[in-house]
């Protein structure tokens, strides 16, 4: 599966890591995740928390409880995510730099 076209995506106030993760997830699984992810991030939905990442799964990065959650998609040992500097396909340990916790969900 070729996801390279996602690397040209750029962050904006209307296209954040949430929308990017949903687009990547849909390309991989065919599932539209938008409403489910929105519900989860607003405390009304559920995902299964994983002890270890499983391809594909969602990766949630947090600095503390006062900051928003950064989300990406773990797929084939890499994390696809969108930050202020654009889209990346990176090693999970590199993405974790700057965050206190990372959790994986499915």
C-alpha positions as CSV (number, residue, x, y, z in Angstrom):
1,X,0.0,0.0,0.0
2,X,1.4,3.3,-1.0
3,X,0.6,6.2,1.3
4,X,3.4,8.5,0.1
5,X,0.9,11.1,-1.3
6,X,-0.1,11.9,2.4
7,X,3.4,13.3,2.9
8,X,2.4,16.4,0.9
9,X,-0.3,17.4,3.4
10,X,0.2,20.5,5.5
11,X,-1.3,21.5,8.8
12,X,-3.9,24.3,8.9
13,X,-6.6,25.4,11.3
14,X,-9.0,23.4,9.2
15,X,-6.8,20.3,8.6
16,X,-5.1,19.1,11.7
17,X,-3.6,15.9,12.9
18,X,-7.1,14.6,13.6
19,X,-8.3,15.0,10.0
20,X,-5.0,13.6,8.7
21,X,-5.2,10.5,10.9
22,X,-8.7,9.9,9.8
23,X,-7.7,10.2,6.1
24,X,-4.7,7.8,6.6
25,X,-6.8,5.4,8.6
26,X,-9.5,5.3,5.8
27,X,-6.9,4.7,3.2
28,X,-5.5,1.7,5.1
29,X,-8.7,0.2,6.5
30,X,-11.6,1.6,4.4
31,X,-13.2,2.8,7.7
32,X,-14.4,6.4,8.1
33,X,-13.1,7.2,11.6
34,X,-14.1,10.9,11.9
35,X,-17.2,10.7,14.1
36,X,-15.7,7.9,16.3
37,X,-12.5,9.8,16.8
38,X,-14.3,13.0,17.5
39,X,-16.5,11.3,20.1
40,X,-13.4,9.7,21.7
41,X,-11.5,12.9,22.0
42,X,-14.6,14.6,23.5
43,X,-14.9,11.8,26.1
44,X,-18.1,10.2,24.8
45,X,-16.6,7.4,22.6
46,X,-14.4,4.4,23.1
47,X,-11.4,2.6,21.6
48,X,-9.6,-0.4,22.9
49,X,-6.4,0.5,24.6
50,X,-3.4,-1.6,23.5
51,X,-0.4,-2.5,25.6
52,X,1.8,-2.5,22.4
53,X,1.2,-1.0,19.0
54,X,-0.5,-3.2,16.5
55,X,-0.6,-2.3,12.8
56,X,-2.7,-0.4,12.2
57,X,-3.7,1.5,15.3
58,X,-4.0,5.0,16.5
59,X,-1.2,6.6,18.5
60,X,-2.1,9.3,21.0
61,X,0.6,11.7,22.2
62,X,0.2,14.0,25.3
63,X,2.4,16.3,27.1
64,X,0.0,16.9,30.1
65,X,-3.7,17.0,30.9
66,X,-3.9,20.7,29.9
67,X,-2.6,20.2,26.3
68,X,-4.5,18.8,23.4
69,X,-3.9,15.2,22.2
70,X,-1.7,14.7,19.1
71,X,-2.9,11.8,17.1
72,X,-1.2,9.7,14.4
73,X,-1.6,6.3,12.8
74,X,0.9,3.5,13.6
75,X,1.3,1.4,10.5
76,X,4.0,-1.1,9.6
77,X,6.3,0.1,12.4
78,X,6.0,3.8,11.6
79,X,3.8,6.6,12.7
80,X,2.0,8.7,10.1
81,X,1.2,12.1,11.6
82,X,0.7,15.7,10.8
83,X,2.4,18.5,12.7
84,X,3.0,22.2,12.2
85,X,5.9,21.3,9.9
86,X,3.8,19.1,7.7
87,X,3.2,15.4,7.4
88,X,5.7,12.7,8.4
89,X,6.1,9.0,8.4
90,X,8.5,8.5,11.3
91,X,9.9,6.1,13.8
92,X,7.6,6.1,16.9
93,X,10.5,7.0,19.2
94,X,11.2,10.1,17.1
95,X,7.5,11.2,17.2
96,X,7.5,10.7,21.0
97,X,10.2,13.4,21.5
98,X,8.4,16.4,23.0
99,X,5.6,14.4,24.6
100,X,5.3,12.8,28.0
101,X,3.1,9.9,27.1
102,X,2.1,7.8,24.2
103,X,-0.8,5.4,24.1
104,X,-2.0,3.1,21.3
105,X,-5.7,2.4,20.6
106,X,-7.8,0.4,18.2
